[in-house]
Amino acid sequence: MIEGADVVLSTIGPPQRSPGDPVQYEKAMKNIVSAMDKYRIKRYIHIGGAVHDGGENEVWNFSRKLLRSFLNLVGKQILVAKHLEWEVLKSSDLDWTLVRPPRIANEEASGNIFADEKILKSLKISVGDLTDFILQQISSKDWIRKAPLVSSTGSSKKFQDD
């Protein structure tokens, strides 16, 4: 139940094993958007993935292309499901952010996060750093109606967007 919420954080999406019918995730996204509209909740933060489109003029470097090729071989339904979710989000009136991480490593936060709509800096992010980034988005307006690629970086700057 989301009634009374100010923000909805979603990690819904197909599992890597047996992802099922991609249309079920499109329907789930439509149901979420509908419920949020019903209860007048505007802010929505959703987890996508670094291997699907999310912006204009994105840089598809070798590593990112390799990740996408691998997923196309072992989980094409996941890519289709994420694309369908993305289309529903774009057509909604929500203040959404689609966070697109690469591999999520079971590691503590380092505080070294790189977020950009066009460039994926590295092939992993720690679960701690991803959590920190997502929680920052609750009050931030920086990534509203945008789909940042979020990964770890060697930089000491906590959030970097250039």
Secondary structure, DSSP 8 states (H G I E B T S, - for coil): --TT-SEEEE-----SSS---THHHHHHHHHHHHHHHHTT--EEEEE--TTS--STT----HHHHHHHHHHHHHHHHHHHHHHHHHHHHHHS-SEEEEEB-SEEES----S-EEEESS----SEEEHHHHHHHHHHHTT--TTTTB--EEEE-S-S-SEE--
